[in-house]
Amino acid sequence: MAFRAVRANWGAVFAHVSDIGCGQAWDAVWKVKPPAPITCPECRHPLYAKTSRAGMRFWAHAPHAPDCEIAREGESEAHHLLKLELAWATLDAGAHAELEVRAPDGSWRADVLASAPDGSWRIALEAQLSPITDTDIAARTARMRQHGVAACWFSDRPRPQWLGTVPSVRVAREQDGGPLGVAEGLVRFDGMSWRRVRATALPDFLRRVFNGQAVSHAVKSSYAYEDWLRSLPVPWAHPQYIAAEEAHLAEEERQRLAFETQAAIRKGRLDARKAVVREGNAASRARALRRAVKAEEAAEGTPAAADLREKAGRRRGVRRAIAYLS
């Protein structure tokens, strides 16, 4: 199942575009005899126009296709529909959109490659509905970045494991079946913590990304209490909120250093007072000891001292103890 193909004499044709990208009607290639000369841009095998039960138009490989990545990929219809939604939202946001664009060296293939009209930037919009590990999705993002292509991953699953580990958002529809919107992944900073921004239309989100009004950011502050359980380490935020976080962290650091400086000053003063007290106590003890020694020396030669020694010598057991010691 593909949306991009090559038609002889027409060039690239797209199943999701009303005029298939070259001013021709879908009926010009669908169920025509003989089959239209349409081929796969990767393996050059013939393709034919096809419509799903839900009315989705796409290109399918003719029988006996070679080992082509597009031919063997087991993408579901939901995955292809999400790719179409991303392409339409990209066009609504004022950018160019190409589906299934492959890297020159074949190391990656973008579901939707959004680009500026002047070619100043390119962003791969990736629809990821099947499970994938954090390591694999980070590696795929890095391969695109090596070619100067940023990436944003999209999923409509309730809580993808990889959400927030790479630039990504979760999309969902309103309960009444309205247009697709960003339900998770866009945040704002309230001066103290991060908070989720809810219910943002997909074209509006992409417009912010394309214009630099939403950038992928590894948050450094905590999330608000009510959003803590759904916090993402790498959400999308307006540069002004990122600057606000930096200012908040700088003020916290300034206050921390000021507190530590004042605490050091207070400790120094307390230590100085303790040292003065210790010196005073030591001097008092020395003076008291000197007075006690003098008093003892003075008392040694008095009649009262001789009388005390005589009485002590007459106490029971003293003479026997002296004899024992002798």
C-alpha positions in Angstrom: 0.0 0.0 0.0 1.5 3.3 -1.2 0.4 6.9 -1.7 3.3 8.0 -4.0 4.1 6.6 -7.4 5.6 7.5 -10.8 3.5 7.7 -13.9 5.2 7.8 -17.3 5.1 11.3 -18.9 3.4 12.7 -15.8 6.1 12.3 -13.2 5.2 11.8 -9.5 1.5 11.1 -8.7 -0.1 11.0 -5.3 -3.2 9.0 -4.4 -4.2 11.3 -1.6 -4.4 14.5 -3.7 -7.6 15.3 -5.5 -5.8 15.9 -8.9 -3.2 13.2 -8.0 -0.5 15.9 -8.1 -0.5 16.5 -11.8 -3.8 18.0 -12.8 -5.4 14.6 -13.6 -8.5 13.0 -12.2 -8.4 9.8 -10.2 -10.6 8.1 -12.9 -7.7 8.6 -15.3 -5.7 5.9 -13.5 -8.4 3.9 -11.7 -9.8 0.8 -13.4 -8.6 1.9 -16.9 -7.8 -0.4 -19.8 -5.0 -0.9 -20.5 -3.6 -0.3 -17.0 -2.0 3.1 -16.6 1.9 3.0 -16.7 2.4 3.6 -13.0 5.5 2.2 -11.2 6.8 2.1 -7.7 9.4 4.8 -7.0 11.6 2.3 -5.2 11.5 -1.0 -7.0 10.1 0.3 -10.4 7.5 -2.6 -10.3 4.1 -1.8 -11.8 1.5 -0.3 -9.5 -2.3 0.0 -10.0 -4.8 2.3 -8.4 -7.0 0.9 -5.7 -9.6 2.1 -3.2 -10.2 0.6 0.2 -13.7 -0.2 1.7 -13.5 3.0 3.7 -12.9 5.0 0.4 -9.1 5.5 0.9 -7.2 5.7 -2.4 -3.8 4.2 -2.7 -1.4 2.4 -5.0 -0.9 -1.4 -4.8 1.9 -3.5 -6.3 1.0 -5.7 -9.2 1.6 -9.5 -8.6 5.1 -10.9 -8.5 6.6 -7.7 -7.0 10.3 -7.9 -6.0 11.6 -7.5 -2.4 10.5 -3.9 -2.1 10.2 -2.2 1.3 6.9 -0.6 0.3 5.5 -3.9 -1.0 6.4 -5.9 2.1 5.5 -3.4 4.8 2.5 -4.6 6.8 1.1 -1.2 7.5 -2.5 -1.1 8.6 -5.2 1.1 7.1 -5.3 3.1 10.3 -1.6 3.8 9.8 -2.1 5.0 6.3 -5.1 7.1 7.3 -2.9 8.8 10.0 -0.3 9.5 7.3 -3.0 11.2 5.2 -4.1 13.2 8.1 -0.5 14.4 8.7 -0.1 15.3 5.1 -3.4 17.3 4.9 -2.6 19.1 8.2 0.9 19.9 6.8 -0.7 21.5 3.7 -3.2 23.4 5.9 -0.2 24.7 7.9 1.3 26.2 4.8 4.1 23.8 4.1 4.8 21.2 1.4 4.0 17.6 2.1 5.4 14.5 0.4 4.5 10.9 1.4 6.9 8.0 1.7 10.1 9.9 0.9 13.2 7.8 1.1 16.7 8.9 2.1 19.3 9.0 -0.7 21.2 6.2 0.9 18.1 4.3 1.9 18.8 4.5 5.6 15.3 5.8 6.4 12.0 6.6 4.8 9.7 9.4 6.0 5.9 8.7 6.2 5.4 12.4 5.5 8.2 14.8 4.7 7.1 18.3 5.5 9.3 21.1 4.0 9.3 24.9 3.8 8.3 26.5 0.5 11.8 27.9 0.2 13.4 24.6 1.3 15.0 26.1 4.4 13.9 23.2 6.6 12.6 19.6 6.5 10.7 17.7 9.1 9.7 14.0 8.9 6.3 13.4 10.4 6.2 9.7 11.5 3.0 7.8 12.2 3.8 5.1 14.7 1.0 2.9 15.8 2.7 -0.4 16.4 5.0 -1.1 19.5 8.6 0.1 19.2 11.4 0.3 21.8 12.9 3.5 22.9 16.3 2.5 21.5 14.9 1.8 18.0 12.9 5.0 17.8 15.8 7.1 19.0 18.1 5.4 16.4 15.6 6.1 13.6 15.4 9.7 14.7 19.2 10.0 14.8 19.5 8.6 11.3 17.2 11.3 9.9 19.0 14.0 11.9 22.3 13.0 10.2 20.7 14.0 6.9 19.5 17.4 8.3 15.9 16.2 8.7 14.2 16.7 12.1 11.5 14.3 13.1 8.2 14.3 15.1 6.4 11.1 15.9 2.7 10.7 16.2 0.5 8.1 17.7 -3.2 7.8 18.6 -2.7 5.0 21.1 -3.7 5.8 24.8 -0.1 5.8 26.2 2.7 4.8 23.9 5.8 3.6 25.9 8.1 5.8 23.8 6.1 9.0 24.0 8.3 11.8 25.1 11.6 10.0 24.7 11.9 11.6 21.3 10.1 14.6 19.8 6.5 13.2 19.7 2.9 13.9 20.5 -0.3 11.8 21.0 -3.2 12.7 18.8 -6.9 12.1 19.3 -10.3 13.2 18.1 -13.0 14.9 20.0 -15.8 12.6 21.3 -18.1 13.9 18.6 -15.8 12.7 15.9 -14.3 16.1 15.1 -10.9 16.8 13.5 -7.7 15.3 14.8 -5.9 17.2 17.4 -2.9 17.1 19.7 -4.0 15.7 23.0 -0.6 15.2 24.7 2.9 16.5 24.1 2.5 20.3 24.0 3.3 22.1 27.3 3.6 25.6 28.9 5.6 26.9 31.8 3.6 28.7 34.5 6.6 30.3 36.2 7.1 27.4 38.7 6.3 24.1 36.8 5.2 22.7 33.5 1.6 22.1 32.5 0.0 20.2 29.6 -1.7 22.2 26.9 -4.8 20.3 25.8 -7.0 20.2 22.7 -4.8 21.8 20.0 -5.8 21.3 16.4 -3.2 19.3 14.4 -2.7 22.0 11.7 -2.2 24.6 14.5 0.4 22.5 16.2 2.3 21.9 13.0 2.1 25.6 12.1 3.8 26.3 15.4 6.4 23.7 14.8 7.1 24.9 11.2 7.3 28.6 12.4 9.6 27.9 15.4 6.8 28.7 17.9 7.0 25.1 19.2 10.3 23.4 19.7 11.3 20.1 21.2 12.7 20.7 24.7 14.1 18.4 27.4 12.4 19.9 30.5 14.5 20.6 33.6 11.8 21.6 36.0 9.0 19.4 37.4 5.5 19.2 36.2 2.5 20.5 38.1 0.9 18.0 40.5 -2.2 17.3 38.4 0.0 16.6 35.3 2.8 14.7 37.0 1.6 11.2 36.1 1.4 12.2 32.4 4.6 14.1 32.3 6.9 13.8 29.3 10.7 14.3 29.4 10.9 15.8 25.9 7.7 17.7 25.0 7.1 20.6 22.7 7.0 24.2 24.1 7.1 27.8 22.9 10.6 29.3 23.2 9.2 31.9 25.6 8.3 29.1 28.0 11.8 27.6 27.7 13.3 31.0 28.5 10.9 31.4 31.4 12.1 28.0 32.8 15.8 29.1 32.4 15.0 32.3 34.2 13.3 30.4 37.0 16.2 28.0 37.3 18.7 30.9 37.3 16.7 32.6 40.1 16.6 29.3 42.1 20.3 29.0 41.7 20.9 32.6 42.8 18.7 32.1 45.9 20.5 28.8 46.7 23.9 30.5 46.5 22.7 33.5 48.5 21.3 31.1 51.2 24.6 29.1 51.3 26.6 32.3 51.6 24.4 33.6 54.5 24.6 30.2 56.1 28.4 30.2 55.9 28.5 33.7 57.4 26.2 32.6 60.3 28.3 29.5 60.9 31.5 31.6 60.9 30.0 33.9 63.5 28.8 31.1 65.6 32.1 29.3 65.4 33.9 32.5 66.5 31.5 32.9 69.5 32.1 29.3 70.5 35.9 29.8 70.2 35.6 32.9 72.5 33.6 30.9 75.0 36.0 28.0 74.9 38.9 30.3 75.6 37.1 31.9 78.4 36.2 28.6 80.0 39.8 27.3 79.7 41.1 30.5 81.4 38.5 30.1 84.2 39.4 26.5 84.7 43.1 27.4 84.9 42.4 30.2 87.4 40.3 27.9 89.6 42.9 25.2 89.5 45.6 27.6 90.5 43.5 28.8 93.4 42.8 25.3 94.5 46.5 24.3 94.5 47.4 27.4 96.5 44.6 26.7 99.0 45.8 23.1 99.3 49.4 24.1 99.8 48.4 26.7 102.4 46.3 24.1 104.3 49.1 21.5 104.4 51.0 23.2 107.3 48.1 24.2 109.6 47.2 22.4 112.9 43.8 21.4 111.5 45.6 19.5 108.6 47.8 17.7 111.1 44.8 16.8 113.2 43.0 15.4 110.1 46.0 13.3 109.2 46.2 11.9 112.8 42.4 11.1 112.8 42.7 9.4 109.4 45.6 7.3 110.6 43.5 6.0 113.5 40.6 4.8 111.3 39.9 1.0 111.3 42.1 -0.9 108.8 44.3 2.0 107.8 47.4 0.7 109.6 46.8 -2.9 108.2 46.5 -1.4 104.7 49.7 0.5 105.1 51.5 -2.6 106.4 50.1 -4.6 103.4 51.3 -2.0 101.0 54.7 -1.8 102.7 
